[in-house]
């Protein structure tokens, strides 16, 4: 289904924030929003529903009604489809993403540390789906009339990452915000002298080489999206630290998850793992070849 965004609801504050974030994204895309809650014990409710079945379904209905109220308040004109499904959540969301352009899920915070932790369903979905997935923590739905910041994307230069870069540029273009493209890498061994210090000229050469590689990888998308202001940055430090430090004021952090094919088991990788657990903003995970 074109321009359909599905958000999985589980009754937590995080999933409510995810619903509002997804509603605003659907509005930007001029699309539709699907609110989905799945519960294996959902009672069937034919005409003339017995009172005990209505009571059994009270909380599932309350979950979607609360989400509808929040979405209606944020985006009153957005077309919304509500689905209560009698299935395991993973199975229901797997079916839903096949006809969705984007999946949005809530992600639990870890107290004052304000970090993400993935539940089993979310983790399994992220590692298996080929649909971009956005993880939103509670209260990460910025006010609709609030200032927009930027979109940050972590660019690895070992693979083409075409799907991820397209997603990042399109997102920045829809929001009319700058795109901050960050590439982090360790200094090469030749940049260090025998005493363990850094040879300045060698380090500068390494930075220039990386900057050239980053510029070359972004050039086709710059040409395709000329209205997007792009800030390219190479950081000679651990890629995880580079990405997290530079996403502090972002509206969205975009990271890629590489397809591993059918031979190797699915995994999200250490950079994505760190991003979804520690990033201070919503995180989009985009599968790419």
Secondary structure, DSSP 8 states (H G I E B T S, - for coil): -TTEEEEE--SSHHHHHHHHHHHHHHHHHT-EEEEEEE-TT-----SS--HHHHHHTHHHHHHHHHHHHHHHHH-TT--EEEEEESS-HHHHHHHHHTT-SEEEEE-EE-GGG--EE--HHHHHHHHH-SS-EEEE-TT-S--TTS---EEEEE--SSS--HHHHHHHHHHHHHHT-EEEEEEE----GGGB-TTS-B-HHHHHHHHHHHHHHHHHHHHHHHHH-TTS-EEEEEE-S-HHHHHHHTTTT-SEEEEEEE--TTTS----HHHHHHHHHH-SSEEEEEEE-
